[in-house]
Amino acid sequence: MAAAGRRAAAAALAAVLMVVTGCTGGDPTLRAGADGFRPGAEGIGDPYFPRYGNGGYDVAHYRLELRYDPDTDRLTGVATITATASQDLSRFNLDLAGLTVRSVQVDGVEARHERDGDELVITPAKGLPRQTRFTTRIDYEGVPEPLISGDFGAGGFMATPDGAIALGQPESASTWFPVNDHPSDKATYDIEITVPEGKSALSNGVPQGTRTVDGWTTWRWSEPEPMASYLATLVIGDYRVRTGEHRGRPMVTAVASGLAANAAAEASLARTGEIADFLADRFGPYPFAAYGGIVVSDDRIRYALETQSRPVYSPVFFRSGPNDGVVAHELAHQWFGNSVSIRRWADLWLNEGFATYAEWLWAEHDGGEPVSETFTREYAATDWSQPALDPGRAGIFSRAVYKRGALAVHALRLAVGDELFFRILRTWTAERRASNAVTSDLVSVAERVSGQRLGPLFDTWLTGTTAPPVPSR
């Protein structure tokens, strides 16, 4: 995520994994019954957001069939979720904020359901044995509303004068569909959105066509690569949509029709393919089946977000003219954050540090400031008391995560040299493609590829409290 005007030692990973795999810590509501079946945990156990996501199962695929009426702000939906039980499961939760659930079926059989705040608690007619693949269908409706956080502001589904925007980090998806809302449980998606004829309905992945019946148009999208839930998006309204191809893959870009800075926005999005190719030369093959970008006109959106294969940009980025830097940042996330995703929010620098560094690389390539000069300037401006790794819940979008994270990336480059540095990055994106990781995983890859002991360097640049010495070769 690139921020504009936004506020931008966690528990050990072992403790996280204990929660994920079902350690209940004595909670009687999660204890196994006489048959050995027990409820899934009410949260994956992320130290920063303990109730984000849910335990007991892994989602493979979401199929969302949605209808939205901008005149009433009403959303109706059918979510069909394919998952596998990771324990003998008596009941399980999904995250769903505010909307009304009409019915739930598990493997075609009616299931009992109830609400506990923003949790949808589902009890199948019979228990789901470990490793069983099961399908849950939820019929729901209502007027979606964003989630409000004291640390992060509003995120999620927001009605606009001409439609709606579903967008946000660290949470967004639960405002418009039932979901296991944590990046550690990635899944593939098929999304259909039916809107009044004349409106655009944009989402992630490969366009699958449109059809119009009785004044309503259904737009279909498919994301065949696993995606973290906060990267799922809907953008509905009056947009100038451009379609084409880049390197044999669909390219879909869109700019809000009423955007004052439309020329600058169009010019920036027009370089999407060029910038993606530049990054692919350094990071490895582009990891998704489609390209694109969307520029909205709603001033409540003060950031850009790397929504998978099709980033969404605030209008603020283009008011002073074309802005290729923000495009480079969000496209870099397609490798760092989207394909290789974090396992816990304390490691967000793995996303933002590399995306910020990609901005520096692109600026140098495009005739701007050399990376060495950017590094020197940012090094001098850094508050070294603020860590990039494990910055605290309220600090995940802090300057340290972005800028100090990027400084750590360049320090690695200086320590190992260009050839090994870019080999490390390409190895990382190849080996961890479509999966999740933590910082120690990156250190292991960097040490293996370089043949050097690099743990102390990462420690110093990511969490040390004084300015580290700059590596030299």
C-alpha positions in Angstrom: 0.0 0.0 0.0 1.2 3.5 -0.8 -0.3 6.1 1.6 -1.2 9.8 1.1 -2.3 11.7 4.2 -2.8 8.4 6.1 -1.3 7.3 9.4 0.9 5.1 7.9 8.5 -7.6 19.7 5.2 -9.4 18.6 4.4 -12.8 20.1 6.8 -15.5 18.8 5.8 -17.3 15.6 5.6 -20.5 17.5 2.8 -19.1 19.6 1.0 -18.1 16.4 1.3 -21.6 15.0 0.0 -23.1 18.3 -3.2 -21.2 17.8 -3.5 -21.9 14.1 -3.1 -25.6 14.7 -5.8 -25.7 17.4 -4.1 -25.2 20.8 -7.0 -24.0 22.8 -5.3 -22.8 26.0 -8.1 -24.3 28.1 -11.0 -22.4 26.5 -13.9 -24.7 27.3 -15.8 -23.5 24.1 -13.0 -25.0 22.0 -12.5 -28.3 23.8 -13.2 -31.5 21.9 -16.4 -33.4 22.5 -16.6 -37.1 23.3 -16.3 -37.9 19.5 -13.1 -35.8 19.3 -14.6 -33.1 17.2 -14.1 -29.5 18.3 -14.9 -26.0 17.1 -12.5 -24.1 15.0 -10.7 -21.2 16.7 -12.4 -17.8 16.6 -9.3 -16.2 15.0 -6.1 -17.3 13.4 -4.1 -15.9 16.3 -2.1 -13.2 14.7 -0.4 -11.3 17.6 -1.6 -7.9 16.2 -5.1 -9.0 15.3 -6.0 -12.1 17.3 -9.6 -12.4 16.0 -8.8 -11.8 12.3 -9.5 -15.0 10.3 -10.5 -18.3 11.9 -9.1 -21.7 12.7 -10.0 -25.2 11.8 -10.1 -25.1 8.0 -8.2 -23.8 5.0 -10.2 -22.1 2.1 -9.3 -23.1 -1.4 -11.8 -21.1 -3.4 -14.5 -18.4 -3.1 -17.3 -18.1 -5.7 -19.2 -14.8 -5.2 -22.4 -14.0 -7.0 -23.4 -10.5 -6.2 -26.0 -7.9 -7.1 -25.7 -4.2 -6.1 -28.2 -1.4 -6.6 -26.6 2.0 -6.2 -30.0 3.6 -5.8 -30.6 1.8 -2.5 -27.0 0.8 -1.6 -28.4 -2.8 -1.2 -26.1 -5.8 -1.8 -27.4 -9.3 -2.2 -25.0 -12.2 -2.5 -24.4 -15.9 -2.6 -21.0 -17.0 -1.4 -19.9 -20.6 -2.2 -16.7 -21.4 -0.2 -14.7 -24.5 -0.8 -12.4 -25.5 2.1 -10.7 -28.4 3.8 -11.0 -29.1 7.5 -7.6 -29.0 9.2 -9.0 -30.7 12.3 -12.0 -32.8 13.3 -14.4 -29.9 13.1 -17.7 -29.6 14.9 -18.3 -25.9 14.0 -16.5 -23.1 12.3 -16.6 -19.3 12.0 -16.4 -16.9 9.0 -15.8 -13.2 9.3 -18.9 -11.1 8.1 -19.6 -7.6 9.2 -23.1 -6.2 9.4 -24.9 -8.1 6.6 -27.9 -10.4 7.2 -27.5 -14.1 6.5 -30.6 -15.7 5.1 -29.5 -19.3 4.9 -26.4 -21.6 5.2 -25.8 -25.0 3.7 -22.8 -27.2 4.2 -22.4 -29.8 1.5 -26.0 -29.2 0.4 -27.5 -29.7 3.9 -29.0 -26.9 5.9 -26.6 -25.8 8.7 -27.3 -23.9 11.9 -25.9 -20.4 12.0 -25.8 -17.5 14.4 -24.0 -14.2 14.7 -21.4 -13.2 17.4 -20.6 -9.6 16.5 -18.7 -9.7 13.2 -18.4 -13.5 13.4 -20.7 -15.9 11.5 -20.8 -19.1 13.5 -21.8 -22.2 11.4 -22.6 -25.6 12.9 -23.0 -28.3 10.2 -25.5 -31.1 10.5 -22.7 -33.4 11.3 -19.0 -33.0 12.1 -16.4 -32.6 9.4 -13.5 -35.0 9.7 -9.9 -33.7 9.4 -8.8 -33.5 5.7 -12.4 -33.5 4.5 -13.1 -31.1 1.7 -16.4 -29.3 2.1 -18.5 -26.6 0.5 -20.4 -23.9 2.3 -23.1 -21.8 0.6 -24.2 -18.6 2.3 -27.1 -16.5 1.1 -27.0 -13.0 2.5 -28.0 -9.4 1.9 -28.0 -5.9 3.3 -26.6 -2.4 3.1 -22.8 -2.8 3.6 -20.9 -0.3 5.7 -17.1 0.2 6.2 -15.3 -0.9 9.3 -13.9 2.0 11.4 -10.6 1.6 13.2 -9.0 4.1 15.5 -5.6 3.2 14.1 -6.5 2.8 10.4 -9.6 4.8 9.7 -12.4 3.4 7.5 -11.9 0.4 5.3 -14.2 -1.9 3.4 -17.3 -1.3 1.4 -18.2 2.3 0.8 -21.1 3.6 -1.2 -20.3 6.4 -3.6 -22.6 8.8 -5.6 -22.4 6.6 -8.7 -21.7 3.2 -7.2 -19.4 1.7 -4.5 -15.8 0.9 -3.7 -14.7 -2.1 -1.6 -11.1 -1.5 -0.5 -9.0 -1.5 2.6 -6.1 -2.9 4.6 -5.7 -4.7 7.0 -9.3 -5.7 6.7 -12.0 -5.1 4.0 -13.4 -8.3 2.7 -15.7 -9.1 5.6 -17.8 -6.0 4.8 -19.0 -7.6 1.5 -18.7 -11.3 1.7 -18.2 -14.0 4.4 -14.5 -14.8 4.5 -11.6 -16.2 6.5 -10.1 -12.7 6.7 -6.4 -13.1 7.2 -3.6 -13.2 4.6 -2.3 -16.5 5.8 -5.4 -18.3 4.3 -5.1 -17.4 0.6 -7.6 -18.7 -2.0 -8.6 -18.4 -5.6 -11.7 -16.4 -6.6 -14.6 -16.2 -9.1 -16.5 -13.0 -8.8 -19.8 -12.0 -10.6 -21.2 -8.6 -10.0 -24.6 -7.6 -11.4 -25.2 -3.8 -11.6 -27.5 -1.5 -13.5 -26.8 -1.3 -17.2 -24.3 1.4 -18.0 -22.4 1.0 -14.8 -19.0 -0.6 -14.7 -18.2 -3.4 -12.1 -14.5 -4.0 -11.8 -12.7 -6.6 -9.7 -9.5 -8.8 -9.6 -8.0 -11.1 -12.2 -9.0 -12.1 -15.7 -12.2 -10.6 -17.3 -14.6 -13.4 -18.2 -17.1 -11.2 -20.1 -20.4 -9.4 -19.5 -24.0 -10.1 -20.2 -27.0 -7.8 -20.0 -30.5 -8.9 -19.2 -33.5 -6.6 -18.5 -31.5 -3.5 -17.8 -28.9 -5.2 -15.5 -25.3 -6.2 -16.6 -23.3 -8.9 -15.0 -19.5 -8.5 -15.0 -17.5 -11.7 -14.4 -13.9 -11.9 -13.1 -11.7 -14.8 -12.2 -8.5 -14.8 -10.1 -6.8 -18.2 -10.6 -3.8 -17.5 -8.4 -4.2 -17.6 -4.6 -5.1 -14.2 -3.1 -5.1 -12.8 0.4 -8.6 -11.6 1.3 -7.7 -7.9 1.8 -6.5 -7.8 -1.8 -10.0 -8.6 -3.1 -11.8 -5.5 -4.5 -15.0 -4.2 -6.0 -15.2 -0.9 -7.9 -18.6 0.0 -9.2 -19.7 3.2 -11.0 -19.1 5.4 -14.0 -15.6 4.5 -15.4 -13.8 4.9 -18.6 -12.6 1.3 -19.1 -9.8 0.3 -21.4 -9.1 -3.3 -22.4 -6.2 -4.8 -24.3 -3.3 -7.2 -23.9 0.2 -7.1 -22.6 2.5 -10.1 -23.3 -0.5 -12.2 -24.1 -2.4 -11.5 -20.9 -5.4 -9.2 -20.5 -4.7 -5.6 -19.5 -7.7 -3.8 -18.0 -7.4 -0.2 -16.7 -10.1 2.2 -15.7 -10.4 5.8 -14.6 -13.4 7.4 -13.0 -15.3 9.4 -15.6 -15.6 12.5 -13.4 -11.9 12.7 -12.4 -10.5 16.1 -12.8 -6.9 14.7 -13.2 -8.0 12.1 -15.7 -5.2 12.9 -18.2 -2.5 12.5 -15.6 -4.1 9.3 -14.3 -4.5 7.9 -17.9 -0.9 8.7 -18.7 0.3 6.9 -15.5 -1.8 3.8 -16.0 -0.6 3.7 -19.7 2.9 2.8 -18.4 1.7 -0.2 -16.4 3.0 -2.8 -18.8 6.4 -1.0 -19.2 6.9 -0.8 -15.5 5.8 -4.4 -14.9 8.4 -5.5 -17.5 11.1 -3.5 -15.8 10.3 -5.1 -12.5 10.1 -8.6 -14.0 13.6 -8.2 -15.3 14.7 -7.7 -11.6 12.3 -9.8 -9.6 11.4 -12.7 -11.9 8.4 -13.4 -14.1 5.2 -11.5 -13.5 3.2 -13.8 -11.2 -0.4 -13.2 -12.3 -2.7 -13.9 -15.3 -3.7 -10.2 -15.9 -2.5 -6.6 -15.5 -4.3 -3.4 -14.9 -5.2 -0.6 -12.5 -8.1 1.6 -11.4 -8.2 5.2 -10.5 -11.2 6.2 -8.4 -12.5 9.8 -7.8 -13.6 9.5 -4.2 -11.5 11.7 -1.9 -12.2 9.5 1.1 -9.7 7.1 -0.5 -6.3 8.7 0.4 -4.0 5.8 -0.5 -3.3 3.3 -3.2 -3.7 -0.4 -2.6 -2.1 -3.3 -4.4 -5.4 -5.2 -5.0 -4.2 -8.3 -6.9 -3.5 -7.9 -10.6 -5.4 -4.6 -10.6 -4.2 -1.9 -8.1 -6.6 0.8 -7.0 -5.3 4.4 -6.8 -6.6 7.4 -5.0 -7.1 10.6 -7.1 -4.7 12.5 -4.9 -1.7 10.8 -6.5 -2.4 12.5 -9.9 -3.4 16.0 -9.0 0.1 17.4 -9.8 0.5 15.4 -13.0 1.5 11.8 -13.9 2.8 9.7 -11.1 4.8 6.7 -12.2 6.3 6.1 -8.8 3.0 5.0 -7.2 2.4 2.7 -10.1 5.8 1.1 -9.6 5.1 0.7 -5.9 1.8 -1.0 -6.4 3.1 -3.2 -9.2 6.0 -4.3 -7.1 3.5 -5.6 -4.6 2.3 -8.1 -7.1 5.6 -10.0 -6.3 6.1 -8.7 -2.7 2.9 -9.0 -0.8 0.5 -10.6 -3.3 2.4 -13.6 -4.7 4.6 -13.9 -1.7 2.3 -12.9 1.2 3.0 -12.3 4.8 2.0 -14.9 7.4 1.6 -12.4 10.2 1.1 -8.6 10.1 4.3 -7.9 12.1 6.3 -8.7 8.9 4.6 -6.1 6.7 8.0 -4.6 5.9 8.4 -7.6 3.6 5.7 -6.0 1.4 6.3 -2.3 1.9 10.1 -2.2 2.1 10.5 -4.0 -1.2 7.7 -2.0 -2.9 9.3 1.3 -1.7 12.7 0.0 -3.0 11.1 -0.7 -6.3 10.1 3.0 -6.5 13.7 3.9 -6.1 14.8 1.4 -8.8 12.2 2.7 -11.2 13.0 6.4 -10.5 16.7 5.8 -11.3 15.8 3.8 -14.4 13.5 6.5 -15.6 16.0 9.3 -15.3 15.3 10.4 -11.8 17.4 10.3 -8.6 20.0 7.5 -8.4 19.3 4.8 -5.8 22.5 5.6 -4.0 21.4 9.2 -3.5 18.0 8.2 -2.3 19.5 5.8 0.1 21.8 8.5 1.5 19.0 11.0 1.9 16.6 8.5 3.6 19.3 7.1 5.8 20.0 10.6 7.2 16.3 11.2 7.8 15.5 7.9 9.6 14.5 7.7 13.2 16.4 4.5 14.1 14.4 4.1 17.3 11.4 2.9 15.2 11.7 -0.7 14.0 10.7 -1.8 10.5 10.1 -5.4 11.7 7.5 -5.9 14.4 6.5 -2.1 14.7 3.5 -2.7 16.8 -0.1 -2.9 15.8 -0.6 0.8 15.3 2.7 1.1 13.4 2.3 -1.3 10.5 1.9 1.6 8.1 4.6 3.8 9.7 7.5 5.4 7.9 9.8 2.9 9.4 8.0 0.0 7.7 8.3 1.6 4.3 11.5 3.7 4.4 13.6 1.8 6.9 12.4 -1.4 5.2 13.7 -0.1 1.9 17.0 0.9 3.5 17.4 -2.7 4.7 16.8 -4.0 1.2 19.6 -1.7 -0.1 21.9 -2.6 2.7 21.5 -6.3 1.6 22.4 -5.2 -1.9 25.5 -3.4 -0.7 26.6 -6.4 1.4 26.3 -9.1 -1.3 26.7 -7.1 -4.5 24.3 -6.7 -7.4 24.6 -10.1 -9.0 23.8 -12.0 -5.8 21.3 -9.4 -4.6 19.0 -9.8 -7.6 19.6 -13.6 -7.6 18.3 -13.6 -4.0 15.2 -11.6 -5.0 14.4 -13.9 -8.0 15.0 -17.0 -5.8 12.7 -15.6 -3.1 9.8 -14.8 -5.5 10.2 -18.2 -7.3 10.4 -20.4 -4.3 7.7 -18.6 -2.3 5.4 -17.9 -5.1 1.7 -18.2 -4.2 2.5 -18.8 -0.5 3.2 -17.0 2.8 6.4 -16.2 4.6 8.0 -14.4 7.6 11.2 -12.5 7.8 13.3 -15.4 9.0 12.3 -17.2 5.7 13.9 -14.4 3.7 17.0 -14.4 5.8 17.4 -18.2 5.2 17.0 -17.7 1.4 19.5 -14.8 1.4 22.1 -16.7 3.4 21.7 -19.9 1.2 22.0 -18.0 -2.1 24.8 -15.7 -1.0 26.8 -18.2 1.1 27.1 -15.5 3.8 25.8 -15.1 7.3 23.3 -12.3 7.0 21.1 -12.6 10.1 23.0 -9.9 12.0 22.7 -7.5 9.1 18.9 -7.9 8.9 18.7 -7.5 12.7 20.6 -4.3 12.7 18.8 -2.7 9.8 15.3 -3.8 10.7 15.3 -3.5 14.5 18.5 -2.0 15.8 18.1 1.3 17.8 21.1 3.2 16.4 22.2 4.1 12.9 23.9 1.0 11.5 27.2 1.2 9.6 26.7 1.2 5.8 28.1 -2.0 4.2 30.9 -1.6 1.7 32.5 -4.0 -0.7 
